[in-house]
Amino acid sequence: MLKSIQKRKNKLRAQRKSRVRGKVFGTAELPRLTVYKSNKHFYAQAIDDNTGMTLASADGRKLGLKSNSEDVKKVAAEMAKNLASKNIENVVFDRNGYLYHGVVASFADALREAGIKF
């Protein structure tokens, strides 16, 4: 029973991800900021889709942080610092199929407070 529920959740996330990914594209001037969350950690990276290169990243696991709303704000601050070092102020936000609430919304709000524009 639980496996079928998890399969359905994964399928729905994959559908959302492909729908969003078809519309969102990053360049060197306006990179795509994508997020990934697991049950324990939170990750983010800014990608130039023209060259397929990661321009900046932040890893909650390396920072010793969990995947909760308070720790995600610290990951966002680290990401904003990395983007600022590359002179990137504007990004296109890719929520990677996750619903925009909880830690994903906290991350986006903290980035906006740090001066990154979507």
Summary of the structure (lengths in Angstrom):
residues: 118
radius of gyration: 14.3
end to end distance: 39.8
largest distance: 49.2
contacts: 357
relative contact order: 0.19
helix: 41%
strand: 21%
